[in-house]
Amino acid sequence: MRPLTAKLQRMAELAASTAHAVSDHPERWADFLRTAAWNYKYPFQDQLLIYAQRPDATACASIEIWNKRLNRLVKRGAKGIALIEDRGSHLGLRHVFDVSDTQSRSRQPISLWRMEEPDTEAVIETLENAFGSEREPGMELVDTLWSAARNAVEDHSADYVRMLLAERDNSLLEELDEPHVELLFKEAAQHAVTFMALTRCGLEPSHYISVDDLSGVGYFNTLPALSHLGAAISDVAETMLREIESTVRAMRRDEQRKKRATGESYRCKARILAAK
């Protein structure tokens, strides 16, 4: 493995110091989760570095994706967000840019999905089908997100917990028995995934999850321990939010089809009336 360059070393140190800060302070953890919610398609280490460099970032991509796939130009002088990349034989850096650093070539706004009130029923149904959330009378979106997060964490935690148990030295988890470690892991992951889902769905997470609820992250006070927790959170949250995104985008497409059909119907009627 090649020695790290000075900038790569700085980014590695930034990731480590940010991990320490968010695990040591539940308020910082909440702030991180807000950033991660908008950047849910990135792995945990990337989310840490995005948060450390641009906590307000809402949609990040490489300059190639902005230019070629999304038809947007990165503004002159924009500062990229440095991310560490494993290139097999060595580590390197790549850079992404937030949407706020770009401008459209055609003045077309970027299409970030946003959940709206009419989407609620379809999203709840999607979560029930995807994650086995059992709907009870009176359950709302918040309840369904909680249930989906709990089930998804339960289904995906075994491998992460096993790796965590092997790498918990020097953390507050070190002296705890395995069932206790597993319980803390699942509770911390469920709260974090739900917090992210609430954020991305346009609900204020602090109305449902307190700072005290997030304090369990303090047990994961080494980089290896937090990395295993963070990997589980980012993987589960991405799975959930991709399901929600797919549903919301399908709703938008359906709305557009209905608008086009309605417009065509009006135009047809107008032509008929004009011909009389």
Secondary structure, DSSP 4 states (H G I P E B T S, - for coil): -PPPPHHHHHHHHHHHHHHHHHHH-HHHHHHHHHHHHHTTTS-HHHHHHHHHH-TT---EE-HHIIIIIS-EEEPTTPPPEEEEEE-SSSEEEEEEEEGGGEEESSSPPP------GGGHHHHHHHHHHHH-PPP-TT--HHHHHHHHHHHHHHHHHHHHHHHHHHT-TTSTTTTS-HHHHHHHHHHHHHHHHHHHHHHHTT--GGGTS-TGGGGGGGG--SHHHHHHHHHHHHHHHHHHHHHHHHHHHHHHHHHHHHHHHHHHHHHHHHHHHHH-
